Amino acid sequence: MFKFTPEKVIKLGDHSSPEANEAFRLIRNDLHFKLENRDAQPTEDDYREAADFLTDATGIVLGIDAVKALLTLYPETRIDLATDDRETEYVGDRLKDVVADAFLNCRWPTDDDNVDVPAFITVLHTQAEAAGYATLSMPIPPPNSFPIH
């Protein structure tokens, strides 16, 4: 769920550099792709793999129906899962971002964040349990890749 800051967009817009032009071209391509695939739905196997991945990666027990429900709130990630046009790691990262955003109103931590991941998962589990979801004890760090075929 990467988003540019307004400040970054203004800086890009003020330059006609090849990098700025390429960034805006990619943004436009992404918009066209999302619009063309707005009705795309993952298969049952996609949802099952996503549920298994998320349970393993987050320690929150999420079944297929829970993943379907969450992805109704995050259509861009549903499109990514359905179209399988992205790199495996990208889809997995987007799925973890959905869980972090749903329960904590933030994205999943990255290596650049330099945060205590076990502490983050403890807070995540506390909030998931408060929302009625079961959690598992899990080894840290969680898996990073999503197995899309």
C-alpha positions as CSV (number, residue, x, y, z in Angstrom):
1,M,0.0,0.0,0.0
2,F,2.8,2.4,-0.9
3,K,1.6,5.9,-1.3
4,F,3.6,9.0,-2.2
5,T,3.4,11.9,0.3
6,P,1.8,15.1,-1.1
7,E,5.3,16.7,-0.7
8,K,6.9,14.0,-2.9
9,V,4.2,14.4,-5.6
10,I,4.7,18.2,-5.7
11,K,8.5,17.6,-6.0
12,L,8.0,15.1,-8.8
13,G,5.5,17.4,-10.5
14,D,8.0,20.3,-10.4
15,H,10.6,18.3,-12.4
16,S,10.5,17.1,-15.9
17,S,13.3,14.6,-15.2
18,P,13.2,11.1,-16.7
19,E,12.7,9.7,-13.2
20,A,9.7,11.9,-12.6
21,N,8.2,11.2,-16.0
22,E,8.7,7.4,-15.4
23,A,7.1,7.6,-11.9
24,F,4.0,9.3,-13.3
25,R,3.8,6.9,-16.2
26,L,3.9,4.0,-13.8
27,I,1.1,5.6,-11.7
28,R,-1.0,6.0,-14.8
29,N,-0.4,2.5,-15.9
30,D,-1.4,1.2,-12.5
31,L,-4.6,3.2,-12.6
32,H,-5.5,1.8,-16.0
33,F,-4.7,-1.7,-14.8
34,K,-6.9,-1.4,-11.7
35,L,-9.8,0.1,-13.7
36,E,-9.6,-2.7,-16.3
37,N,-9.6,-5.3,-13.5
38,R,-11.9,-3.7,-11.0
39,D,-14.3,-6.7,-11.1
40,A,-11.6,-9.4,-11.0
41,Q,-12.1,-12.0,-8.3
42,P,-9.6,-14.4,-6.8
43,T,-10.3,-18.1,-7.1
44,E,-11.1,-20.3,-4.1
45,D,-7.6,-21.6,-4.3
46,D,-6.2,-18.0,-4.3
47,Y,-8.3,-17.2,-1.2
48,R,-7.2,-20.5,0.5
49,E,-3.5,-19.8,-0.2
50,A,-4.0,-16.2,1.0
51,A,-5.7,-17.4,4.2
52,D,-2.9,-20.0,4.9
53,F,-0.2,-17.4,4.2
54,L,-1.8,-14.8,6.4
55,T,-2.2,-17.2,9.3
56,D,1.4,-18.2,9.0
57,A,2.7,-14.7,8.5
58,T,0.7,-12.9,11.1
59,G,-0.3,-15.5,13.6
60,I,-3.9,-14.5,13.3
61,V,-6.2,-17.4,12.4
62,L,-7.9,-16.2,9.2
63,G,-10.1,-18.6,7.2
64,I,-11.2,-18.1,3.6
65,D,-14.3,-16.2,4.6
66,A,-12.4,-13.8,6.7
67,V,-9.9,-13.1,3.9
68,K,-12.8,-12.6,1.5
69,A,-14.4,-10.2,3.9
70,L,-11.2,-8.2,4.5
71,L,-10.5,-8.0,0.8
72,T,-13.9,-6.4,0.1
73,L,-12.4,-3.5,2.1
74,Y,-9.2,-3.5,0.1
75,P,-10.1,-4.0,-3.5
76,E,-6.6,-3.1,-4.8
77,T,-5.2,-6.1,-3.0
78,R,-8.1,-8.3,-4.1
79,I,-7.2,-7.3,-7.7
80,D,-3.6,-8.1,-7.1
81,L,-4.5,-11.5,-5.7
82,A,-6.9,-12.2,-8.6
83,T,-4.7,-11.2,-11.4
84,D,-1.5,-12.7,-10.2
85,D,0.4,-10.2,-12.4
86,R,2.7,-9.0,-9.6
87,E,5.8,-10.5,-8.0
88,T,5.0,-13.1,-5.3
89,E,6.6,-11.0,-2.6
90,Y,4.5,-8.0,-3.7
91,V,1.2,-9.8,-3.2
92,G,2.3,-11.2,0.2
93,D,3.4,-7.8,1.3
94,R,0.1,-6.3,0.3
95,L,-1.8,-9.0,2.1
96,K,0.2,-8.3,5.3
97,D,-0.5,-4.6,4.9
98,V,-4.3,-5.4,4.8
99,V,-4.1,-7.2,8.1
100,A,-2.0,-4.5,9.7
101,D,-4.3,-1.8,8.4
102,A,-7.5,-3.6,9.4
103,F,-6.4,-4.2,13.0
104,L,-3.9,-1.4,13.7
105,N,-4.5,1.3,11.1
106,C,-0.9,1.0,9.9
107,R,1.1,-0.9,7.3
108,W,3.1,-4.0,8.0
109,P,6.6,-3.1,9.1
110,T,9.5,-3.3,6.6
111,D,13.2,-3.7,7.3
112,D,13.6,0.0,6.8
113,D,11.3,0.7,9.7
114,N,13.8,-0.7,12.2
115,V,11.0,-1.7,14.7
116,D,10.7,-4.6,17.1
117,V,8.7,-7.0,15.0
118,P,7.8,-9.3,18.0
119,A,6.4,-6.2,19.8
120,F,4.5,-5.3,16.7
121,I,3.0,-8.8,16.5
122,T,2.1,-8.7,20.2
123,V,0.1,-5.5,19.7
124,L,-1.4,-7.0,16.5
125,H,-2.5,-10.2,18.3
126,T,-4.0,-8.2,21.2
127,Q,-6.1,-6.2,18.8
128,A,-7.1,-9.2,16.7
129,E,-8.2,-11.1,19.8
130,A,-10.2,-8.0,21.0
131,A,-11.9,-8.1,17.6
132,G,-12.8,-11.8,18.1
133,Y,-10.0,-13.6,16.1
134,A,-7.9,-16.4,17.4
135,T,-4.2,-16.1,17.4
136,L,-1.3,-18.5,17.3
137,S,2.1,-18.4,19.0
138,M,4.6,-18.1,16.2
139,P,8.3,-18.0,15.5
140,I,9.7,-14.6,14.6
141,P,10.3,-13.4,12.0
142,P,7.2,-14.4,10.1
143,P,7.4,-15.7,6.5
144,N,7.9,-13.1,3.8
145,S,6.8,-14.7,0.5
146,F,3.4,-15.6,-0.8
147,P,3.2,-18.8,-2.8
148,I,1.2,-17.9,-5.9
149,H,1.6,-20.3,-8.8
